[in-house]
Structure formats: C-alpha cells, structure tokens
C-alpha cells in the first residue's frame, strides 16, 4: 500500500512537471511575439524614459494577473464536476486557438503594432498598462482557452490556472524589462517586417498545436 502511494505521488509529480515544462515552452514563444504590450513599453521608453516604461510594464503584468485570477476562479467554479461545462470550454477554446493560429500563419503581420493612447494616458504609464490589458477581452479569451490544458489531471483547476497565469506574467515582466534595458537595438530589430512575420508564424504554430491538443483532450 505504501509502495502504491509512493508510485502515485511520483506519477503526479511527473505529470505536474511535464505540464509546467510544456506551458513554459509555449508561453515563452508567445511572450516574445510582438504585441500591444511590447509596443506600449517601447513607446513609453522612447517618449518618457526607462522609469516610465518600467511602470508601464508593471501595469501590463498587473492587468494580466487580474485577468488570470478572474479566469482561474471562473474555471474552477465552472469545471468542478461538470462534464458539460468542460466540453463547452474545451471546444470553444480549441476553436479560438485554431482560428487564431491559422490567421497568424496565413496572414502574418508585416509591421510592428502601433501603440495607442492619448498624451494624458501616457502621463500615467502604470494605469495605461493595467487598462490596456483589462479592456482587452482577447487576454481573457487567451487565458480561458490556453490555461486549462496545462492543468494536471485530478488537480485543482483554480490554483493551478492562477499559478500558470503568474508564471506567464513573470515571463512577460522579464521580457519587457529586457526590452527596456536594450530599447534601441531590440526595438529596431522587432520592427523589421521579416521578424514580425516569423514571430507571427511561430506563435501561429504554437496556437494550432495546442488547439489540436485541447480538442483531443479528455476530462
């Protein structure tokens, strides 16, 4: 009985480790893909300096964490004991990931995204970073479709999903801070059409792969 318990614990640990490694690999590709958050931080660094850009980056991360917490709580409540809810989330998430991935592969961008916001918003970079993510439903849709497939089997959904959201936010913060420290060379490199196209295609492959994985998953 003790041996069986130890075997089960080892298997659970391996499943958790595999889930974390898979998530970190996928999230790393998506983190470095240029988007509105990258544009906001680089534009703020160029216009207002490194300190303001760091505040904007922290705001972006807080916005991600708020979305991650909301999605984690909702997923935990929705999926607990409900096969029907699991099926709805599974197929909706798979459709979103496949559609997004196919769009990025077939129609990759040629230009770095332009930053948005007024001069008054730029005066409060932290608030703009938070609001840019909170007012973007794509962030919530991404977490809703992406996080569940990395929750180990028989694990509590809400804590695991929020842990993954925290890891994604931490990776994003590290990347944004690296951009701030190397603003000029990295900004010029990220604005190259070939780099934008390749980043979109790489992210598109990730979305397609995990959309297919989610569609084939079982409760």
Rosetta blueprint (number, residue, H / E / L):
1 X L
2 X H
3 X H
4 X H
5 X H
6 X H
7 X H
8 X H
9 X H
10 X H
11 X H
12 X H
13 X H
14 X H
15 X H
16 X H
17 X H
18 X H
19 X H
20 X H
21 X H
22 X H
23 X H
24 X H
25 X H
26 X H
27 X H
28 X H
29 X H
30 X H
31 X H
32 X H
33 X L
34 X L
35 X L
36 X H
37 X H
38 X H
39 X H
40 X H
41 X H
42 X H
43 X H
44 X H
45 X H
46 X H
47 X H
48 X H
49 X L
50 X H
51 X H
52 X H
53 X H
54 X H
55 X H
56 X H
57 X H
58 X H
59 X H
60 X H
61 X H
62 X H
63 X H
64 X H
65 X H
66 X H
67 X H
68 X H
69 X H
70 X H
71 X H
72 X H
73 X H
74 X H
75 X H
76 X H
77 X H
78 X H
79 X H
80 X L
81 X L
82 X L
83 X H
84 X H
85 X H
86 X H
87 X H
88 X H
89 X H
90 X H
91 X H
92 X H
93 X H
94 X H
95 X H
96 X H
97 X H
98 X H
99 X H
100 X H
101 X H
102 X H
103 X H
104 X H
105 X H
106 X H
107 X L
108 X L
109 X L
110 X L
111 X L
112 X L
113 X L
114 X L
115 X L
116 X L
117 X L
118 X L
119 X H
120 X H
121 X H
122 X H
123 X L
124 X L
125 X H
126 X H
127 X H
128 X H
129 X H
130 X H
131 X H
132 X H
133 X H
134 X H
135 X L
136 X L
137 X H
138 X H
139 X H
140 X H
141 X H
142 X H
143 X H
144 X H
145 X H
146 X H
147 X L
148 X H
149 X H
150 X H
151 X L
152 X L
153 X L
154 X L
155 X L
156 X L
157 X H
158 X H
159 X H
160 X H
161 X H
162 X H
163 X H
164 X H
165 X H
166 X H
167 X H
168 X H
169 X H
170 X H
171 X H
172 X H
173 X H
174 X H
175 X H
176 X H
177 X H
178 X H
179 X H
180 X H
181 X H
182 X L
183 X H
184 X H
185 X H
186 X H
187 X H
188 X H
189 X H
190 X H
191 X L
192 X L
193 X H
194 X H
195 X H
196 X H
197 X H
198 X H
199 X H
200 X H
201 X H
202 X H
203 X H
204 X H
205 X H
206 X H
207 X H
208 X H
209 X H
210 X H
211 X H
212 X H
213 X H
214 X H
215 X H
216 X H
217 X L
218 X L
219 X L
